[in-house]
Amino acid sequence: MFGFPGRRLQQGFAELGDLTGRTADEIIASVGAPISQSMMGPGQVLLQWQGDAYHIGILFEQGQFAGITSEDSGRLPGGRALARGFAGLGNLTGRTKDEIIAVVGPYSSFSVAGPHQVLLQWQSDVYHIALLFEGDECVGIAHEFAI
């Protein structure tokens, strides 16, 4: 699923745990230098790390952790089973993140989509679905594809 550097990077972030209160310098000292740095607004910078199939983007305000903007842990195994799990859930609108994750397993990617909105994605070799959530509630399918 991951090459060695991606696993090491993902493990490094997992070992850091909750990033609240951490500075960019602390995180860099722990996991290494980011691959990119983008100015986002006054006092805001987006740092991104990439290793094989793992990616994480973190927003900092005045050098302090402000939030994870996206994280992608790569493709999930068992694409057909993943598709069957989603089909078995029926209508996804109104279901909570926890309900969906309990049936199909953890998502492989999330992105901030707007105030109180996130896009969660499950992706395998033969199936991909992206769900938009407001708070913890699914408001609909943004994208679905199966081979």
GUTOR-447785 format. One record per residue (C-alpha): residue in one letter; z, y, x negated. Coordinates in Angstrom, 3 decimals. Each point is the difference from the previous one (the first is absolute). Example, Ala and Ser with C-alpha at 12.3 -4.5 7.8 and 13.67 -1.06 7.14 Angstrom:
<atoms>
+------+----------+----------+----------+
! keza !       c3 !       c2 !       c1 !
+------+----------+----------+----------+
!    A !    7.800 !   -4.500 !  -12.300 !
!    S !   -0.660 !    3.440 !   -1.370 !
+------+----------+----------+----------+
</atoms>
This chain:
<atoms>
+------+----------+----------+----------+
! keza !       c3 !       c2 !       c1 !
+------+----------+----------+----------+
!    M !    0.000 !    0.000 !    0.000 !
!    F !    0.885 !    2.529 !   -2.731 !
!    G !   -0.838 !    0.198 !   -3.662 !
!    F !    2.989 !    0.206 !   -2.329 !
!    P !    0.057 !    3.815 !   -0.444 !
!    G !   -0.045 !    0.548 !    3.802 !
!    R !    2.865 !   -2.430 !    0.513 !
!    R !    1.985 !    1.678 !   -2.760 !
!    L !   -0.593 !    3.452 !    1.500 !
!    Q !    0.925 !   -1.131 !    3.508 !
!    Q !    3.107 !   -1.743 !   -1.326 !
!    G !    0.972 !    3.165 !   -1.886 !
!    F !   -0.074 !    2.032 !    3.204 !
!    A !    1.871 !   -2.736 !    1.881 !
!    E !    2.730 !    0.043 !   -2.660 !
!    L !    0.349 !    3.773 !    0.377 !
!    G !    0.873 !   -0.547 !    3.668 !
!    D !    0.510 !    3.108 !    2.132 !
!    L !   -1.726 !    2.899 !   -1.739 !
!    T !    1.923 !    2.692 !    1.892 !
!    G !    1.454 !    2.534 !   -2.423 !
!    R !   -1.999 !   -1.256 !   -2.985 !
!    T !   -2.080 !    2.305 !   -2.146 !
!    A !   -3.563 !   -0.575 !   -1.128 !
!    D !    1.256 !   -0.270 !   -3.589 !
!    E !    2.481 !   -2.767 !    0.940 !
!    I !   -2.679 !   -2.006 !    1.768 !
!    I !   -2.502 !    0.440 !   -2.834 !
!    A !    2.637 !   -1.101 !   -2.524 !
!    S !    0.510 !   -3.169 !    2.036 !
!    V !   -3.549 !   -1.041 !    0.992 !
!    G !   -2.230 !    1.909 !   -2.401 !
!    A !   -2.448 !    2.856 !    0.293 !
!    P !   -2.019 !    0.480 !    3.190 !
!    I !   -3.785 !   -0.315 !   -0.072 !
!    S !   -0.479 !    3.281 !    1.857 !
!    Q !    1.769 !    3.211 !    0.875 !
!    S !   -1.151 !    2.371 !    2.756 !
!    M !    1.389 !    3.351 !    1.104 !
!    M !    0.638 !   -0.182 !    3.753 !
!    G !    1.525 !    3.374 !    0.803 !
!    P !    2.493 !    2.495 !   -1.368 !
!    G !    2.484 !   -2.049 !   -2.028 !
!    Q !   -1.532 !   -3.305 !    1.128 !
!    V !   -1.692 !   -2.627 !   -2.128 !
!    L !   -1.365 !   -3.415 !    0.886 !
!    L !    0.362 !   -2.646 !   -2.713 !
!    Q !   -1.870 !   -3.295 !    0.313 !
!    W !    0.410 !   -3.297 !   -1.799 !
!    Q !   -2.560 !   -2.828 !    0.079 !
!    G !    0.180 !   -3.477 !   -1.488 !
!    D !   -2.558 !   -2.595 !    1.062 !
!    A !    0.421 !   -0.381 !    3.774 !
!    Y !    3.178 !    2.108 !    0.223 !
!    H !   -0.055 !    3.752 !    0.676 !
!    I !    2.707 !    2.510 !    0.888 !
!    G !   -0.237 !    3.751 !    0.602 !
!    I !    3.205 !    2.049 !   -0.085 !
!    L !    0.432 !    3.626 !    0.993 !
!    F !    2.471 !    2.131 !   -1.969 !
!    E !    1.312 !    3.435 !    0.954 !
!    Q !    1.411 !    2.050 !   -2.870 !
!    G !    0.067 !   -3.220 !   -2.077 !
!    Q !    2.102 !   -1.924 !    2.574 !
!    F !   -1.166 !   -2.989 !    2.054 !
!    A !   -1.273 !    1.193 !    3.396 !
!    G !   -1.619 !   -3.170 !    1.322 !
!    I !   -2.457 !   -2.812 !   -0.506 !
!    T !   -3.392 !    1.058 !    1.332 !
!    S !   -1.673 !   -3.393 !   -0.403 !
!    E !    0.661 !   -3.427 !   -1.389 !
!    D !   -2.367 !   -2.962 !   -0.208 !
!    S !    1.109 !   -3.381 !   -1.231 !
!    G !   -3.429 !   -1.602 !    0.171 !
!    R !   -1.488 !   -2.662 !    2.189 !
!    L !    2.145 !   -2.402 !    1.958 !
!    P !   -0.727 !   -3.733 !   -0.068 !
!    G !   -0.930 !   -1.972 !    3.119 !
!    G !   -2.475 !    2.309 !    1.697 !
!    R !   -0.828 !   -2.289 !    2.923 !
!    A !    3.705 !   -0.563 !    0.727 !
!    L !    0.545 !    3.761 !   -0.203 !
!    A !   -2.779 !    0.602 !    2.553 !
!    R !    1.434 !   -2.685 !    2.323 !
!    G !    3.446 !    1.602 !   -0.278 !
!    F !   -1.332 !    3.361 !    1.138 !
!    A !   -2.043 !   -1.620 !    2.788 !
!    G !    3.143 !   -1.773 !    1.201 !
!    L !    1.836 !    3.316 !    0.304 !
!    G !   -2.455 !    1.220 !    2.626 !
!    N !    0.121 !    3.738 !    0.705 !
!    L !    1.523 !    1.692 !   -3.064 !
!    T !    0.477 !    3.433 !    1.563 !
!    G !    3.691 !    0.605 !    0.620 !
!    R !    1.182 !   -2.782 !   -2.300 !
!    T !    2.369 !    0.918 !   -2.826 !
!    K !   -0.591 !   -0.485 !   -3.718 !
!    D !    2.788 !   -2.580 !   -0.083 !
!    E !   -1.518 !   -2.005 !    2.888 !
!    I !   -3.383 !   -0.139 !   -1.698 !
!    I !    1.367 !   -0.767 !   -3.472 !
!    A !    2.158 !   -2.809 !    1.449 !
!    V !   -3.178 !   -1.752 !    1.201 !
!    V !   -2.621 !    0.773 !   -2.662 !
!    G !    2.078 !    0.790 !   -3.078 !
!    P !    0.173 !    3.078 !   -2.222 !
!    Y !   -2.828 !    2.511 !   -0.167 !
!    S !   -1.975 !    0.383 !   -3.207 !
!    S !   -0.438 !    3.777 !    0.180 !
!    F !    1.373 !    3.113 !    1.657 !
!    S !   -1.042 !    3.611 !   -0.013 !
!    V !    1.508 !    3.135 !    1.492 !
!    A !   -2.395 !    1.061 !    2.769 !
!    G !    1.764 !    3.085 !    1.353 !
!    P !    3.394 !    1.241 !    1.105 !
!    H !    1.944 !   -3.102 !    1.065 !
!    Q !   -3.179 !   -2.116 !   -0.320 !
!    V !   -0.812 !   -2.828 !   -2.377 !
!    L !   -2.987 !   -2.282 !   -0.313 !
!    L !    0.999 !   -3.590 !   -0.797 !
!    Q !   -2.664 !   -2.417 !   -1.196 !
!    W !   -0.158 !   -3.750 !   -0.363 !
!    Q !   -2.902 !   -1.166 !   -2.147 !
!    S !   -1.087 !   -3.450 !   -1.134 !
!    D !   -3.175 !   -1.539 !   -1.325 !
!    V !   -1.518 !   -0.359 !    3.501 !
!    Y !    2.019 !    2.317 !    2.275 !
!    H !    1.129 !    3.625 !   -0.016 !
!    I !    1.873 !    1.987 !    2.641 !
!    A !    1.404 !    3.531 !   -0.127 !
!    L !    2.573 !    1.103 !    2.588 !
!    L !    1.149 !    3.557 !    0.659 !
!    F !    3.712 !    0.472 !    0.703 !
!    E !    1.917 !    2.995 !    1.287 !
!    G !    3.565 !   -0.578 !   -1.073 !
!    D !    0.487 !   -3.756 !    0.353 !
!    E !   -2.425 !   -0.465 !    2.904 !
!    C !   -3.632 !   -1.101 !   -0.297 !
!    V !   -2.337 !    2.466 !    1.704 !
!    G !   -3.183 !   -1.956 !   -0.649 !
!    I !   -2.420 !   -1.749 !   -2.302 !
!    A !   -1.749 !    2.378 !   -2.401 !
!    H !   -2.230 !   -2.709 !   -1.491 !
!    E !   -0.486 !   -3.747 !    0.233 !
!    F !   -2.508 !   -2.164 !   -1.846 !
!    A !   -0.474 !   -3.739 !   -0.370 !
!    I !   -2.614 !   -2.002 !   -1.870 !
+------+----------+----------+----------+
</atoms>
